[in-house]
Amino acid sequence: MKRLTIAEATELAIAKMRRHGVDQAEAEIAAPIYLEGELAQRPSHGLRHLRNNLEQFRLGADRRTPLQILNETPVSALVDGGFHHAYFVNHTAMELVIKKAGISGLAMVAVRKSGGSGILSYYTRTIAEAGFIGLVLANAPATVVPTGGLEPLISTNPISVGIPRRKGGPILLDMATSAGTFNQILQAQVSGKPLAEGVALGPDGQITTDPHAALNEHGRPRLLPLAGYKGFGLGLVIELLTAAGSGGSLGRQEGYVHSPDFFHALFIAYRPDLFVSLDEFNDRVDQFVSDLYTIPAVPGAGGPRLPRDETNRKRAATLERGYIDLEDATYEFLLN
């Protein structure tokens, strides 16, 4: 492990992107989003992702055009990223949805021609800290099989929600609709450790813990949806809302799994006082949080908690100490 200050890690990430042709302004916006996973002590969602995003950036090079805002109305827009750096494109959509929600009270912004969006709670936290309820949906290359199927048809299709509150930071949900992730399979291949039960299928359609058997002949995983039909149903509607809704690619896919054509997102923001007063909304949120923390706990279970409570605790601790411990392989990748 390599110990770096947050500033050092940020500068390394920016320098790496610049060497691969990413514009300085885009790299400066993207770097803190990569750091989110490291801050939360979840390296699988941190700077390791820069490798994939630079590959997507490279694959879009011969089609790169200026970022465009299309089909704009007072409450909506489509951000055509023109195959610029993925996090920059999604950050642009986040800023636009906040701006429009500030004027109209609610807004929706779709994204296409970008690449992987990164950790979604970065965006919903920012939307909630601006005073709005935020929802972000994203899809990516097909890596998840439909329930009862053997061929991947949808992505892990995460959803994140950020709800502002009067006391403390926003309430955040950030979850995939699959039982596992592509990165978990890749990590297991490197580490030699088996996958958890119920994450992926082998070529025979049976659940496998072998990370090599979990990939098909085209290198795509056969991840299972979360909670069977329920997870597949949720992932399906996210696929349609993001990809179909932005004019993007979805369903059966040919081509390289990291193609930026396979990534889309939908950002939604609205004022929490659209239906009741802000005081009433905040009172109700505060009351629920108080009830959650004071109901009887199951012995030995640690008690009820909000989603991402532990993640937020780790993030705050990392920010306070001012440094991260970066995996050796990721550090070497950033240097070269």
C-alpha positions as CSV (number, residue, x, y, z in Angstrom):
1,M,0.0,0.0,0.0
2,K,1.1,3.5,-0.7
3,R,0.2,6.3,1.7
4,L,-0.7,9.6,-0.1
5,T,-2.3,12.8,1.0
6,I,-5.6,13.5,-0.6
7,A,-4.0,16.4,-2.5
8,E,-1.2,14.1,-3.8
9,A,-3.6,11.5,-5.0
10,T,-5.7,14.1,-6.7
11,E,-2.7,15.5,-8.5
12,L,-1.6,12.0,-9.6
13,A,-5.0,11.4,-11.1
14,I,-5.1,14.7,-12.9
15,A,-1.6,14.1,-14.3
16,K,-2.5,10.6,-15.5
17,M,-5.6,11.9,-17.3
18,R,-3.6,14.8,-18.9
19,R,-1.0,12.3,-20.2
20,H,-3.9,10.5,-21.9
21,G,-5.2,13.6,-23.6
22,V,-7.9,14.6,-21.1
23,D,-8.4,18.4,-21.0
24,Q,-7.1,20.1,-17.8
25,A,-10.5,21.5,-16.8
26,E,-12.1,18.1,-17.3
27,A,-9.4,16.3,-15.4
28,E,-9.8,18.7,-12.4
29,I,-13.5,18.0,-12.3
30,A,-13.1,14.3,-12.6
31,A,-10.3,13.7,-10.1
32,P,-12.4,14.3,-6.9
33,I,-15.1,11.9,-8.1
34,Y,-12.4,9.1,-8.4
35,L,-11.3,10.0,-4.9
36,E,-14.8,9.3,-3.5
37,G,-14.2,5.5,-3.4
38,E,-10.9,6.0,-1.7
39,L,-12.3,8.3,0.9
40,A,-14.9,5.7,1.7
41,Q,-12.2,3.1,1.9
42,R,-13.8,1.2,-1.1
43,P,-11.0,1.0,-3.6
44,S,-13.1,-1.0,-6.0
45,H,-15.1,2.2,-6.6
46,G,-12.1,4.6,-6.5
47,L,-9.0,5.4,-8.6
48,R,-9.0,1.9,-10.0
49,H,-11.9,3.0,-12.2
50,L,-9.6,5.5,-14.0
51,R,-8.2,2.6,-16.0
52,N,-11.6,1.7,-17.4
53,N,-12.6,5.4,-18.0
54,L,-9.4,6.1,-19.9
55,E,-10.1,3.1,-22.1
56,Q,-13.6,4.5,-22.8
57,F,-12.0,7.9,-23.5
58,R,-9.6,6.4,-26.0
59,L,-12.3,4.4,-27.7
60,G,-14.3,7.7,-28.3
61,A,-11.3,9.7,-29.6
62,D,-12.1,9.4,-33.3
63,R,-15.7,10.5,-32.7
64,R,-15.1,13.2,-30.1
65,T,-17.1,16.4,-30.7
66,P,-17.9,19.4,-28.5
67,L,-20.3,18.6,-25.6
68,Q,-23.8,19.7,-26.5
69,I,-27.0,20.5,-24.6
70,L,-29.9,19.2,-26.8
71,N,-33.7,19.2,-26.7
72,E,-33.6,21.7,-23.9
73,T,-36.7,23.0,-22.1
74,P,-37.0,25.0,-18.8
75,V,-37.2,21.7,-16.9
76,S,-35.2,19.2,-19.0
77,A,-32.3,18.6,-21.3
78,L,-30.2,16.0,-23.0
79,V,-26.4,16.2,-22.5
80,D,-24.6,14.7,-25.4
81,G,-21.1,14.2,-24.0
82,G,-19.4,13.9,-27.4
83,F,-17.2,11.2,-25.9
84,H,-15.4,13.6,-23.5
85,H,-14.2,12.3,-20.1
86,A,-17.1,10.5,-18.6
87,Y,-17.0,12.1,-15.1
88,F,-16.8,15.6,-16.7
89,V,-19.9,14.8,-18.8
90,N,-21.9,13.5,-15.8
91,H,-20.8,16.4,-13.6
92,T,-22.0,18.8,-16.3
93,A,-25.4,17.1,-16.2
94,M,-25.5,17.3,-12.4
95,E,-24.8,21.0,-12.4
96,L,-27.4,21.6,-15.1
97,V,-30.1,19.7,-13.2
98,I,-29.4,21.7,-10.1
99,K,-29.5,25.0,-12.0
100,K,-32.8,24.1,-13.6
101,A,-34.4,22.8,-10.4
102,G,-33.4,26.1,-8.7
103,I,-35.4,28.0,-11.3
104,S,-38.4,25.7,-11.9
105,G,-38.5,23.6,-8.7
106,L,-37.9,20.3,-10.5
107,A,-35.7,19.2,-13.5
108,M,-34.5,16.1,-15.4
109,V,-31.3,15.8,-17.4
110,A,-30.3,12.7,-19.5
111,V,-26.8,11.8,-20.5
112,R,-25.4,9.9,-23.5
113,K,-22.0,9.5,-25.2
114,S,-20.0,9.7,-22.0
115,G,-18.8,6.6,-20.3
116,G,-18.9,5.2,-16.7
117,S,-20.5,7.7,-14.3
118,G,-18.6,6.6,-11.2
119,I,-19.9,6.5,-7.7
120,L,-23.5,7.8,-8.0
121,S,-23.8,9.1,-4.4
122,Y,-21.2,11.8,-5.3
123,Y,-23.9,13.3,-7.5
124,T,-26.9,12.8,-5.2
125,R,-24.9,14.1,-2.2
126,T,-24.1,17.3,-4.2
127,I,-27.7,17.7,-5.3
128,A,-29.0,17.2,-1.7
129,E,-26.4,19.6,-0.3
130,A,-27.7,22.2,-2.8
131,G,-31.1,21.7,-1.1
132,F,-32.9,19.4,-3.5
133,I,-34.0,15.8,-3.5
134,G,-31.8,14.1,-6.0
135,L,-32.2,10.8,-8.0
136,V,-29.6,9.5,-10.4
137,L,-30.0,6.3,-12.5
138,A,-27.2,4.9,-14.6
139,N,-26.7,2.0,-17.0
140,A,-23.6,0.5,-18.5
141,P,-22.6,-2.5,-20.7
142,A,-24.8,-5.6,-20.5
143,T,-23.4,-7.8,-17.7
144,V,-26.5,-9.1,-15.9
145,V,-28.7,-12.0,-17.1
146,P,-32.5,-11.8,-16.9
147,T,-34.0,-14.2,-14.3
148,G,-34.1,-17.5,-16.0
149,G,-31.8,-16.5,-18.8
150,L,-28.2,-17.2,-19.6
151,E,-27.1,-14.2,-21.8
152,P,-26.4,-10.8,-20.2
153,L,-29.0,-8.3,-21.3
154,I,-28.9,-5.4,-18.8
155,S,-26.3,-3.7,-16.7
156,T,-25.8,-3.6,-13.0
157,N,-27.9,-0.5,-13.3
158,P,-27.3,1.4,-10.0
159,I,-29.7,3.9,-8.5
160,S,-28.9,6.6,-6.0
161,V,-31.1,8.9,-4.0
162,G,-30.1,11.9,-1.9
163,I,-32.5,13.5,0.6
164,P,-31.5,16.7,2.3
165,R,-32.1,17.1,6.0
166,R,-32.0,19.9,8.5
167,K,-29.5,18.1,10.8
168,G,-26.5,16.2,9.6
169,G,-25.6,15.3,6.1
170,P,-28.0,14.0,3.4
171,I,-29.7,10.6,3.6
172,L,-28.1,8.7,0.8
173,L,-29.0,5.4,-1.0
174,D,-26.6,4.1,-3.6
175,M,-27.1,0.5,-4.8
176,A,-26.7,-1.7,-7.8
177,T,-29.7,-3.8,-9.0
178,S,-27.4,-6.9,-9.4
179,A,-26.2,-9.4,-6.9
180,G,-22.6,-8.5,-7.6
181,T,-20.4,-6.4,-9.9
182,F,-18.1,-6.8,-12.8
183,N,-15.2,-5.4,-10.7
184,Q,-15.8,-8.1,-8.0
185,I,-15.3,-10.8,-10.7
186,L,-12.1,-9.1,-12.0
187,Q,-10.8,-8.7,-8.4
188,A,-11.5,-12.4,-7.7
189,Q,-9.6,-13.4,-10.8
190,V,-6.6,-11.5,-9.7
191,S,-6.7,-12.5,-6.0
192,G,-7.6,-16.2,-6.7
193,K,-10.4,-16.0,-4.3
194,P,-13.9,-17.5,-5.1
195,L,-16.9,-15.4,-5.7
196,A,-19.7,-15.4,-3.1
197,E,-22.6,-17.7,-3.7
198,G,-25.4,-16.4,-5.8
199,V,-23.4,-13.7,-7.7
200,A,-23.0,-15.2,-11.1
201,L,-23.8,-18.1,-13.5
202,G,-21.4,-20.4,-15.2
203,P,-21.7,-21.5,-18.9
204,D,-24.1,-24.3,-17.9
205,G,-26.6,-21.9,-16.3
206,Q,-25.7,-23.0,-12.8
207,I,-24.5,-20.7,-10.0
208,T,-20.7,-20.6,-9.9
209,T,-18.1,-19.3,-7.5
210,D,-15.3,-19.5,-10.2
211,P,-14.7,-16.0,-11.4
212,H,-13.3,-17.3,-14.7
213,A,-16.3,-19.4,-15.4
214,A,-18.5,-16.3,-14.7
215,L,-17.4,-14.7,-18.0
216,N,-18.8,-15.7,-21.4
217,E,-16.7,-16.1,-24.5
218,H,-16.9,-12.4,-25.2
219,G,-15.5,-11.4,-21.8
220,R,-18.9,-10.3,-20.4
221,P,-20.0,-11.6,-17.0
222,R,-23.2,-13.5,-16.3
223,L,-24.1,-11.6,-13.1
224,L,-27.4,-12.4,-11.4
225,P,-30.0,-9.7,-10.6
226,L,-30.5,-8.8,-7.0
227,A,-33.4,-10.6,-5.4
228,G,-34.4,-12.5,-8.6
229,Y,-37.3,-11.0,-10.5
230,K,-37.5,-7.9,-8.3
231,G,-33.9,-6.9,-9.0
232,F,-34.3,-7.7,-12.7
233,G,-37.5,-5.7,-12.9
234,L,-35.9,-2.7,-11.2
235,G,-32.8,-3.0,-13.4
236,L,-35.0,-3.3,-16.5
237,V,-36.8,0.0,-15.9
238,I,-33.5,1.8,-15.1
239,E,-32.2,0.4,-18.5
240,L,-35.2,1.8,-20.3
241,L,-35.3,5.2,-18.5
242,T,-31.6,5.8,-19.1
243,A,-30.6,4.2,-22.4
244,A,-33.9,4.3,-24.3
245,G,-34.7,7.7,-22.8
246,S,-31.4,9.2,-24.1
247,G,-31.4,7.5,-27.5
248,G,-28.6,5.1,-26.5
249,S,-27.8,1.5,-27.0
250,L,-29.5,-1.2,-24.9
251,G,-30.4,-4.8,-25.0
252,R,-28.3,-7.4,-26.8
253,Q,-24.9,-5.8,-27.4
254,E,-22.1,-6.6,-29.9
255,G,-18.6,-5.1,-29.5
256,Y,-16.1,-4.4,-26.8
257,V,-17.5,-4.3,-23.3
258,H,-15.8,-0.9,-22.5
259,S,-17.3,0.9,-25.4
260,P,-18.5,4.4,-24.2
261,D,-21.7,3.9,-26.4
262,F,-23.1,1.6,-23.6
263,F,-23.2,4.1,-20.8
264,H,-26.1,6.5,-20.1
265,A,-27.6,8.3,-17.1
266,L,-30.6,10.2,-15.9
267,F,-30.4,13.0,-13.3
268,I,-33.5,14.2,-11.4
269,A,-33.7,17.0,-8.9
270,Y,-36.7,18.7,-7.2
271,R,-37.4,21.0,-4.3
272,P,-38.5,19.2,-1.1
273,D,-41.2,21.9,-0.5
274,L,-43.1,21.3,-3.7
275,F,-45.9,19.5,-1.8
276,V,-45.5,20.6,1.9
277,S,-43.7,23.4,3.6
278,L,-39.9,23.0,4.0
279,D,-40.3,23.0,7.8
280,E,-42.9,20.2,7.6
281,F,-40.7,18.2,5.3
282,N,-37.6,18.6,7.6
283,D,-39.7,17.8,10.7
284,R,-40.9,14.6,9.2
285,V,-37.4,13.5,8.0
286,D,-35.9,14.4,11.5
287,Q,-38.7,12.4,13.2
288,F,-38.1,9.3,11.1
289,V,-34.3,9.4,11.7
290,S,-35.0,9.8,15.4
291,D,-37.4,6.8,15.4
292,L,-34.9,4.7,13.4
293,Y,-32.1,5.3,15.9
294,T,-34.2,4.7,19.0
295,I,-36.2,1.6,18.2
296,P,-35.0,-1.6,20.0
297,A,-32.0,-3.3,18.5
298,V,-31.6,-7.0,17.7
299,P,-28.9,-8.2,20.2
300,G,-25.5,-8.3,18.6
301,A,-26.7,-6.7,15.3
302,G,-25.3,-3.2,16.1
303,G,-28.8,-1.5,15.9
304,P,-30.7,0.0,13.0
305,R,-28.9,2.6,10.8
306,L,-29.4,4.7,7.8
307,P,-28.1,3.5,4.4
308,R,-24.4,4.5,4.0
309,D,-24.0,5.4,7.7
310,E,-20.8,3.3,7.8
311,T,-19.6,4.6,4.5
312,N,-20.2,8.2,5.6
313,R,-18.3,7.5,8.9
314,K,-15.3,6.2,7.0
315,R,-15.4,9.1,4.5
316,A,-15.5,11.6,7.3
317,A,-12.6,9.9,9.1
318,T,-10.5,9.8,5.9
319,L,-11.1,13.5,5.2
320,E,-10.1,14.3,8.8
321,R,-6.9,12.4,8.7
322,G,-6.1,13.8,5.2
323,Y,-4.5,10.8,3.5
324,I,-5.5,7.5,1.8
325,D,-3.8,4.2,1.5
326,L,-3.7,3.4,-2.2
327,E,-3.3,-0.1,-3.6
328,D,0.2,-0.7,-5.0
329,A,-1.1,-1.7,-8.5
330,T,-3.3,1.4,-8.7
331,Y,-0.4,3.6,-7.6
332,E,1.9,2.1,-10.2
333,F,-0.8,2.6,-12.8
334,L,-1.2,6.3,-11.9
335,L,2.6,6.9,-12.2
336,N,3.0,5.3,-15.7
